[in-house]
Amino acid sequence: MRTSPPVRRRPRPSKAGPVWLFDLDNTLHHASHAIFPAINEAMTRYIVDALQVERAEANRLRTRYLRRYGATLLGLTRHHPIDPHDFLEAVHTFADLRAMVRAERGIARLVAALPGRKIILTNAPEAYARAVLAELGIERLFERVIAIEHMRRRHQWHAKPDLAMLRHVLRGAHVRLADAVLVEDTRSHLKRYKRLGIGTVWIVGHLSVPPRAGGAPARMPGTGRPHYVDRRIRSLKSLRPGHHQTGRTCSGSNSRTQR
């Protein structure tokens, strides 16, 4: 007698609370203020020097590899003989990081108030991520930092929004997909990872809106709350227990840096 195949059920969230996966740049701090421009300029200079190309070509490669792979580093390592660790260190080292970091007031209190485990998930290198967290005074609040060095598998570099990579690093951190909530400024990452069934929070408070001709602010296409976003927030205050989100529209861009 033939039997029906077992029904696959999505695992229920743990009673211990969510596991917060926080992006770093433009999520926990305002990277677009000074850090992103500095990183992008450093990347362009690095590509010019390493590949012996003109500045325009270096910029083209930087942005092309970001769109194709999710991080400029991945394209450089796959198509050019560069040292990835040297690249990451060169473009993420700053003489005065403290002067460049901007964040919400009371960020340590806001993050500490969240129930559940907290993990950093960033396409940035670990040394830079920990330096920024230290400047923000919140490094101790996260049980681990999953940086781009930890996303490698089988000697290949990977980055968000790679699906297999996320499954791999979450297994290593003993995090069930059903318990994970990604807090992120980049919509394409949220859209892709929603396929895995994780919770998604789009934070837009640090995103800039390009001006229209004449200087008036533009409304970005696709603003509002996309179907793959569970919550859209401007501030970490909106994640506090008992806080009710108000409004579903805001202006924000999907701007990011090209790691």
C-alpha positions, 0 to 999 in steps of 0.5 A: 500500500502506498503511503503519502509523503510526510508533510513538511512543516515549518518549525515554530519559533523558539520560546526563548525569543528571537535571534536578532541578526543585525547588519552594521553599516547604515543599520546600527550607525550612519555609515553614509555620513563619512565612512561609506564615502571614504571606503568607496574612495579607498576601493577605487584607489586600491583597484587603480593601483592593483590592476593598473587601470584608469579611475573610471574603469576602477569605479566601473568594476567596483560597482559592477562587482557589487551588483553581480556578487553582492560585494566588490571583494567577491568580483575582485577575488574571482577575476583578478589576482588580488590579496583579499585580506590586504584589500579589506584591511586597506579600505577599512582602516581609518586614522580617526574612526571616532570622528566618522561614526554617527548613531542614534542617541542611547543606542546601547540602551536600545539594543540591550533592551531587546529580548533574545540573542543578538548577532552581527551579520555584515559584509564588512571585515571583522576588525572594522566591525568590532572597531565600529561596535567599540566606538558605539559602546555596544560590542559586549551586547552581541554574542558574536560577529559574523563578518565576511571572513566567516562567510567563506566556504570551501576556500571561496568567498561569499557574502550577503545575500547568498542563501547557502552562506546564511544557512551555513553560518546560522548552523554554526551559530546554532540559530534556527531559521524560524527564530532569526530576524534580520535587521537590515538597510539593504532591501535586496538582502531582505528580499532574498532572505525572506525566501528562507522564512526568516523575519525581516526588518527594513531600517531606513533612518540612515538612508539618504534620498537623492534630490530631484532636479531643482533641489526638491527631495525625491520619493524613491520608487518602491518605498512603502513596505514591500511584501518581503518586509515584515516591518519597516522602521526609521529608528531602533526605538521601534524594535523595543518590546511593546512599541507599536510601529506607526505609519507604513510609508517613508522615504529611503534609498537602497544605497550601500558601499561596495565591499 
